Amino acid sequence: MGRHEIRMRRQRTTARGSERYRNYNAVLKQHETDMKIKKIMKVFVYFLIIAIVTILLVMVMRWEKRQSEKSNQKSTSCITEATNWSALT
């Protein structure tokens, strides 16, 4: 079978092929609703990712702030203990 015959056979409308398009309006409506659902899901997933990243960023910033406060408390307590020790002797 040559290329031309294969192409012609592929383009020929069969009973099975024409059945696909009998309810074209219903298929088109279903496709539109599917596309809307996909679009909504994409927006929801992007929003969820942005929210999670923002929450993680806030958590890390608070944790760093607490760590710096703890280190400041330790260094100031060491300084006050050293000054008190020298005052006692």
DALINNOR-V388764 format. One record per residue. RES is the residue in three letters. D_CENTER is the distance of its C-alpha to the mean C-alpha in whole Angstrom. Layout:
BEGIN
res->{RES & RES}
d_center->{D_CENTER & D_CENTER}
END
This chain:
BEGIN
res->{MET & GLY & ARG & HIS & GLU & ILE & ARG & MET & ARG & ARG & GLN & ARG & THR & THR & ALA & ARG & GLY & SER & GLU & ARG & TYR & ARG & ASN & TYR & ASN & ALA & VAL & LEU & LYS & GLN & HIS & GLU & THR & ASP & MET & LYS & ILE & LYS & LYS & ILE & MET & LYS & VAL & PHE & VAL & TYR & PHE & LEU & ILE & ILE & ALA & ILE & VAL & THR & ILE & LEU & LEU & VAL & MET & VAL & MET & ARG & TRP & GLU & LYS & ARG & GLN & SER & GLU & LYS & SER & ASN & GLN & LYS & SER & THR & SER & CYS & ILE & THR & GLU & ALA & THR & ASN & TRP & SER & ALA & LEU & THR}
d_center->{50 & 50 & 46 & 48 & 49 & 45 & 44 & 46 & 45 & 42 & 42 & 45 & 44 & 44 & 45 & 41 & 40 & 41 & 40 & 36 & 37 & 39 & 37 & 35 & 34 & 32 & 30 & 29 & 28 & 26 & 24 & 24 & 23 & 20 & 19 & 18 & 17 & 14 & 14 & 13 & 11 & 9 & 9 & 9 & 5 & 5 & 7 & 6 & 4 & 7 & 9 & 8 & 9 & 12 & 13 & 13 & 15 & 18 & 18 & 19 & 21 & 23 & 24 & 25 & 27 & 29 & 30 & 31 & 33 & 34 & 36 & 37 & 39 & 40 & 42 & 43 & 45 & 46 & 48 & 49 & 51 & 52 & 54 & 55 & 57 & 58 & 60 & 61 & 63}
END
